[in-house]
Amino acid sequence: MRSVTLCALALSAVLCGALQAEEKLSMSEADKAMYAELLESNPAEMDVAEGEQLFGELIGTATYAKMLGVKEKDLPKYLSGFPRYLDPAKKVVTIAQSIQMAALAAGKPVPKLESKEMVKMSAYVKSLANGQKTSIDVKANKHMEQMHKLGQQVFEERRGGRGLSCNSCHSADIVGSRLRMQPLPDLGAKETAAAGTWPAYRMTQSQMVTLDKRMQQCMKNALLAEIPLGSREMVALEVYVTNKTKGNAISIPSVKR
Ligand code: HEC
């Protein structure tokens, strides 16, 4: 229904096509029941537990905290502020990139961003901040300011053959809806809480997915060239999207459609 209504609003024909493709993934009653069940026992909890083990073997929280320059007991609060500027990297980095930095500093093999191990470890590390409110500070320094600005540009830039931007589907005015299960989530809505809920178990993929990979899936669906993981543009998008729901509680892993 929704896609039909949106198409009636005379959005581009291609956008309607993309919407209808997404619509097929919309929640049926059976899916809703499955979602409720998954909330009770989330398969991604296993991944987070494995992530804890892998992370412990690779570096451990003490060495990691030291690399970050914080006390171990202050890790939860500190982690709630990612992506952040890290001086040793001389750039704004995500939690996954900070794990790579710690591995490198410890003389350990550096896990690739796209590896299963990294997905699990970054979910574990972020889960240390569960219950904290996301506290990204896009005004903290000029690096953060620049990345936030770049993120907004990437978000609003119309790309690809279809001329779509992230904003074509994710602005408050196009849907104005507030429900979590909406086919078109307003990324700034508190209920979406994109900042505090990824990595999440995606029902439609039967696996845990990170925020950057989730964004790549949107790019793929909308036929936008995929921005590579770890690139300046991808980190900037993460900064921008995270800041949209700053203040929401962190809850890893969550369940998404
Ligand atoms: C053609 C429409 C469309 C475009 C363009 C699009 N998205 Fe999405 N996006 C969706 C839909 C639909 C969903 C939610 C589907 C669902 O319910 O699982 C979604 C979900 C998301 C989510 C997860 C929200 C949550 O639940 O936490 C993020 C983050 C996101 N998109 C980011 C982006 C970014 C960044 C871009 C630009 C690169 C983008 N999207 C472009 C349609 C789009």
Residues whose N, C-alpha, C, O or C-beta is under 5 A from the ligand:
A	BS01	HEC	A18 E22 L164 S165 C166 C169 M181 Q182 P183 L184 P185 T192 A193 A194 M215 C218 M219 A222 R257
